[in-house]
Amino acid sequence: MEARMPKVYTYADYLEFPEDARVELIDGFIYDMSPAPSRKHQKIVVELTTLINNYLKANKKPCEIYTAPFDVVLVEEGQDEKQAKNVVQPDISIICDKKKLTERGCVGAPEMIIEVVSEYNPSHDYVRKLNLYNQFKVKEYWIVNPNNQTIFVYRLKDNEDYLPPEVYTFNDKVKVGIFEDLIIDFAPIKEVL
């Protein structure tokens, strides 16, 4: 009997999925994103997005911030966008190179991604996406865990690989490395949870 290889999906396939399908593609495999995030998860996303967006506007930064659902298509060098095997919907994406923005989302690595850990599948953010974002050179990746109130901050070293994570709690102030003067105080965020 012939063994069947699982189908490897591309961005072209992804575009054919039903519009209400909540999935991501990583290395061509489909990952379901249901159930919907918790209320605590959503509050953290709103607070962080508001703080960062206010900073971007006040300082006239050329960057834009987007929240999920927002497609980020990670394309390998020389690869046609439709053949990309990685399409993710980060909780928060900050893109400073506007050439990467399309009507559907972002093609290429954002400068910064923040994922708020889901209690249903924490390894997705801590392992699978960490490796993916490192591979595609996302300059800064934060993993915010609402359950144990920690923040893991990964930063690229010399555009190579991530340094070991800096670990913070919701009692700390965390510097955003892609900007010279943005520090996020997590204590007020902790208060609204």
C-alpha positions in Angstrom: 0.0 0.0 0.0 1.3 3.4 -0.9 1.8 5.9 1.9 0.1 9.2 1.3 1.9 12.4 2.1 -0.2 15.1 3.8 -1.0 18.1 1.6 1.3 21.1 2.0 -0.8 24.3 1.6 0.3 27.6 0.2 -1.0 31.2 0.4 -2.8 30.5 -2.9 -4.7 27.7 -1.2 -5.3 29.8 1.9 -7.0 32.5 -0.3 -9.5 29.9 -1.3 -10.5 29.0 2.3 -13.9 30.2 3.5 -13.7 33.8 4.8 -14.7 32.9 8.3 -12.1 30.1 8.6 -9.8 31.0 11.6 -6.6 29.2 10.6 -2.9 29.9 10.1 -0.4 28.1 7.8 3.0 27.2 9.2 5.3 25.3 7.0 2.3 24.5 4.8 0.3 22.9 7.6 -3.1 24.2 8.8 -3.4 25.2 12.4 -6.9 26.0 13.7 -7.2 29.1 15.8 -10.5 28.4 17.6 -11.9 28.9 20.1 -12.0 32.7 20.2 -9.6 34.3 22.6 -10.5 35.0 26.2 -11.7 38.4 27.4 -8.5 38.8 29.3 -6.5 38.1 26.1 -8.6 40.7 24.3 -8.1 43.3 27.0 -4.3 42.9 26.8 -4.4 43.3 23.0 -6.5 46.4 23.2 -4.3 48.0 25.9 -1.1 47.3 24.2 -2.4 48.4 20.8 -3.7 51.7 22.3 -0.4 52.5 24.0 1.7 51.7 20.9 -0.6 53.4 18.5 -0.7 56.6 20.6 3.1 56.6 20.7 3.3 56.1 16.9 0.9 59.1 16.3 2.5 61.4 18.9 6.0 60.8 17.6 5.0 60.8 13.9 6.6 57.3 13.3 6.2 55.9 9.8 5.0 52.6 11.3 1.5 51.1 11.4 0.0 48.7 13.9 -2.6 46.0 13.2 -4.4 43.4 15.3 -5.7 40.0 14.4 -7.3 39.0 12.2 -4.6 40.5 9.9 -2.7 38.2 7.5 1.1 38.2 7.6 2.5 36.3 4.7 6.1 35.2 5.3 7.8 34.8 2.0 11.2 33.1 1.5 13.8 34.8 -0.6 13.0 34.5 -4.3 9.6 32.9 -3.6 6.4 34.0 -5.2 4.0 35.3 -2.6 1.3 32.8 -3.7 3.7 29.9 -3.0 4.4 31.0 0.5 3.8 28.3 3.1 3.5 30.6 6.1 0.5 32.8 6.7 -0.1 33.9 10.3 -2.4 36.2 12.2 -0.4 37.7 15.0 -2.3 39.3 17.9 -0.4 42.6 17.2 1.9 43.4 14.2 3.9 46.6 13.8 5.1 47.3 10.2 7.4 50.2 9.5 8.1 49.3 5.8 4.9 50.4 4.1 5.9 48.6 0.9 5.1 45.4 2.7 1.4 46.4 3.2 -1.2 45.2 0.8 -5.0 45.4 0.8 -5.1 41.9 2.5 -2.4 42.4 5.1 1.4 42.3 5.1 3.8 40.4 2.8 7.1 40.0 4.6 8.2 40.2 8.2 6.8 42.9 10.5 9.4 44.8 12.6 7.6 43.6 15.7 5.1 41.0 16.7 3.3 40.5 20.0 1.4 37.3 20.7 -0.8 36.9 23.8 -0.7 33.3 24.8 -3.8 31.2 24.5 -4.4 28.8 27.3 -5.5 26.2 24.7 -2.2 25.9 22.8 0.7 27.8 24.5 3.3 25.8 22.5 2.1 27.5 19.4 3.5 30.8 20.6 6.4 29.6 22.7 7.8 27.1 20.1 6.3 27.0 16.7 5.9 30.8 16.2 9.1 31.6 18.0 11.0 29.5 15.5 9.1 30.9 12.6 9.6 34.5 13.5 13.3 33.9 14.1 13.6 32.2 10.7 11.9 35.2 9.0 13.9 37.8 11.0 11.1 39.5 12.9 13.3 42.1 14.8 11.4 41.8 18.0 8.9 39.2 19.3 7.0 39.5 22.6 5.1 36.6 24.2 2.7 37.9 26.7 1.2 35.3 29.1 -1.9 36.5 30.9 -2.1 33.5 33.1 1.3 33.7 34.8 1.7 37.4 34.0 5.0 37.2 32.2 6.5 38.8 29.1 9.2 37.1 27.1 11.0 39.5 24.8 13.1 38.1 21.9 15.3 40.5 19.9 17.4 39.7 16.9 21.1 40.0 17.3 22.9 41.4 14.3 20.0 40.3 12.1 21.0 36.6 12.8 19.1 34.8 15.5 17.2 35.8 18.6 19.2 36.4 21.8 18.0 34.5 24.9 14.7 36.0 26.1 14.5 38.9 28.5 11.8 37.9 31.0 9.5 40.4 32.7 6.4 40.3 34.8 3.2 42.5 34.8 4.9 44.6 37.5 7.7 45.7 35.2 8.3 48.4 32.6 9.4 46.9 29.3 11.4 48.8 26.6 10.3 48.4 23.0 13.6 47.8 21.2 12.6 48.9 17.8 11.9 52.4 19.1 14.4 54.6 21.0 12.0 55.9 23.6 8.9 53.6 24.0 8.6 51.9 27.4 5.4 50.0 28.3 4.4 49.9 31.9 2.5 46.7 32.5 1.2 47.6 36.0 -1.8 49.6 34.6 -2.5 46.8 32.2 -2.5 44.4 35.1 -5.0 46.6 36.9 -7.6 46.3 34.1 -7.6 42.5 34.0 
